[in-house]
Amino acid sequence: VILTDIDDPAGERVSADILAEGGRALYRHHDVADEADWKVVIALAKGMFGGLHIVINNAGIVPRLTLDQTPLEAWNRALAVNLTGPMLGMKLSAPMIRDSGGGSIVNVSSVAALMAHYDAAYTASKWGLRGLTKTAATEYAPWGVRVNSIHPGQIEGTALFGSASPELAASLRASIPMQRPGRPEECAALALFLASDEASFITGAEI
């Protein structure tokens, strides 16, 4: 697996954990809004592993600003990371996945893509990713590339979870039938299922 992020210490730690457990991993600094960075990472996958089968688009930022508070700079950066990043990832990786024999792309959107949410730029970017996923699923199905989106709510330990005020966190938690936040490993299990052959007839879905 190739891990990418702008948080280098965290990326290096996860890579080291995978290596310690006997896996093969490499960390690479990567701004997902940068097309050149994507090209380097995809070429690295081919050079190191001989191909590419799975892409998880999971980078995201949360401005936590209402519409009237949102400066253009914050708007543009949120869309660059949350929407342009996955677009570049899909556009540039799908041909490699096709040429490697097929595979799966999983886009991490948000429950904010399914309802009104007070963070304007974040909401717009995640609604956009929801629709873009369906377009990509249609376009890439003939290539043997499946594309799905997952829509987490409150997931403990994430930037979205940590940036919520106590009042907002309590309100959101009260709306969850399980009456608790989700765990990162629960999202990981869903992404793993969608990436696997067990989900071979699932594309364009939002979960």
C-alpha positions in Angstrom: 0.0 0.0 0.0 1.1 3.6 -0.7 0.0 6.0 2.0 -0.2 9.7 1.2 -0.9 12.8 3.2 0.5 16.2 4.1 0.9 15.0 7.8 4.3 13.4 7.3 4.9 12.1 10.9 1.5 10.4 11.0 2.0 8.9 7.6 5.4 7.5 8.5 4.0 6.0 11.7 1.3 4.1 9.8 3.7 2.9 7.2 6.1 1.7 9.9 3.2 -0.2 11.6 2.3 -2.0 8.3 5.9 -2.9 7.7 6.3 -4.2 11.3 3.3 -6.5 10.7 4.9 -8.0 7.6 3.1 -5.9 5.0 4.6 -3.8 2.2 4.1 0.0 2.5 5.5 3.3 1.5 4.6 6.8 2.7 4.7 9.7 0.3 4.0 13.4 0.9 1.1 14.4 -1.3 -1.2 17.4 -1.7 -4.3 15.9 -3.3 -5.1 19.2 -4.9 -1.8 19.1 -6.9 -2.0 17.2 -10.2 1.7 16.7 -10.3 1.7 15.1 -6.9 -0.9 12.6 -8.1 1.1 11.7 -11.2 4.2 11.0 -9.0 2.2 8.8 -6.7 0.5 6.8 -9.5 3.9 6.3 -11.2 5.3 5.1 -7.9 2.6 2.5 -7.5 3.4 1.1 -10.9 7.1 1.2 -10.3 7.0 -0.3 -6.8 4.1 -2.8 -7.1 3.7 -3.3 -10.8 0.2 -1.8 -11.0 -2.7 -0.3 -9.2 -6.0 -1.8 -8.1 -7.5 0.3 -5.3 -7.7 4.0 -4.5 -9.2 5.4 -1.4 -9.8 9.2 -1.6 -10.0 10.1 2.1 -8.3 13.6 2.4 -10.5 16.3 3.6 -10.7 19.7 5.4 -13.4 21.3 7.5 -13.6 25.1 7.4 -16.4 25.2 10.1 -17.7 28.4 8.6 -21.3 29.5 7.8 -22.1 30.8 4.4 -21.9 34.5 5.4 -18.6 33.9 7.2 -16.9 32.0 4.3 -14.1 34.0 2.5 -13.3 33.0 -1.0 -9.9 31.6 0.0 -11.5 29.1 2.5 -14.1 28.2 -0.1 -11.6 27.5 -2.8 -9.3 25.5 -0.6 -12.1 23.3 0.7 -13.3 22.5 -2.8 -9.7 22.0 -3.9 -9.0 19.3 -1.3 -12.4 17.8 -0.9 -13.6 17.7 -4.5 -10.8 18.5 -6.9 -8.5 16.1 -5.1 -10.8 13.1 -5.6 -11.5 14.2 -9.2 -7.8 14.2 -10.0 -7.3 10.9 -8.2 -10.0 9.2 -10.2 -9.1 10.8 -13.5 -5.4 9.9 -13.2 -5.7 6.5 -11.5 -8.5 4.9 -13.4 -6.5 4.2 -16.6 -3.8 2.6 -14.4 -6.4 0.5 -12.6 -7.9 -0.5 -16.0 -4.5 -1.5 -17.3 -3.8 -3.5 -14.1 -6.9 -5.7 -14.6 -9.6 -3.6 -12.8 -10.3 -2.6 -9.3 -12.1 -0.2 -7.1 -12.2 3.5 -6.1 -13.7 4.5 -2.8 -14.5 8.2 -2.1 -15.0 9.3 1.4 -17.8 11.8 1.4 -19.9 12.7 4.4 -23.5 12.7 5.8 -23.2 16.4 5.0 -23.7 15.3 1.4 -27.1 14.0 2.2 -28.7 16.9 4.1 -28.3 20.6 5.0 -25.2 21.2 7.0 -24.1 24.6 8.4 -20.6 24.5 7.0 -21.1 25.9 3.5 -17.9 25.0 1.7 -17.7 21.5 3.3 -21.3 20.8 2.4 -20.9 21.9 -1.2 -17.7 19.9 -1.7 -19.2 16.7 -0.2 -22.5 17.0 -2.3 -20.2 17.5 -5.3 -18.2 14.4 -4.5 -21.4 12.4 -4.1 -22.5 13.3 -7.6 -19.0 13.0 -9.1 -18.8 9.4 -7.7 -21.9 8.4 -9.7 -20.6 10.0 -12.9 -17.3 8.2 -12.5 -19.0 4.9 -11.8 -20.9 5.2 -15.1 -17.9 6.2 -17.1 -15.4 3.7 -15.7 -17.7 0.6 -15.5 -16.6 -0.5 -19.0 -13.0 -0.4 -17.7 -13.7 -2.8 -14.8 -13.3 0.1 -12.3 -16.0 0.3 -9.7 -16.5 3.7 -7.9 -18.5 4.1 -4.6 -18.8 6.7 -1.9 -19.1 6.3 1.9 -20.8 9.0 4.0 -19.6 8.9 7.6 -21.2 10.9 10.3 -19.5 11.5 13.6 -16.3 9.3 13.6 -14.2 9.7 16.7 -10.6 10.8 16.3 -11.2 12.6 13.0 -10.7 16.3 12.2 -14.5 16.7 11.7 -15.2 15.1 15.1 -12.5 17.2 16.9 -13.6 20.5 15.4 -17.2 20.3 16.6 -18.3 22.3 19.6 -19.5 20.2 22.6 -23.0 21.4 21.9 -22.9 20.4 18.2 -21.3 17.1 19.1 -24.0 16.3 21.6 -26.8 17.3 19.1 -25.3 15.1 16.4 -24.8 12.2 18.7 -28.4 12.4 19.9 -29.6 12.0 16.3 -27.6 8.7 15.8 -29.6 5.6 16.5 -26.6 3.9 18.1 -26.2 6.8 20.4 -22.4 6.9 20.0 -19.9 8.1 17.4 -18.5 5.7 14.9 -15.0 4.3 15.0 -12.3 4.7 12.3 -12.0 1.0 12.0 -15.7 0.7 11.2 -15.2 3.0 8.2 -12.1 1.1 7.2 -14.0 -2.2 7.2 -16.6 -0.7 4.8 -13.9 0.7 2.5 -12.2 -2.7 2.5 -15.4 -4.4 1.6 -16.1 -2.0 -1.3 -12.5 -2.5 -2.5 -12.8 -6.2 -2.4 -14.1 -8.8 -4.9 -17.0 -9.4 -2.5 -18.4 -6.0 -3.7 -17.9 -6.9 -7.4 -21.5 -6.0 -8.4 -21.6 -2.7 -6.4 -20.8 0.6 -8.1 -22.2 4.1 -7.9 -23.5 3.4 -4.4 -23.6 5.8 -1.5 -23.4 4.2 2.0 
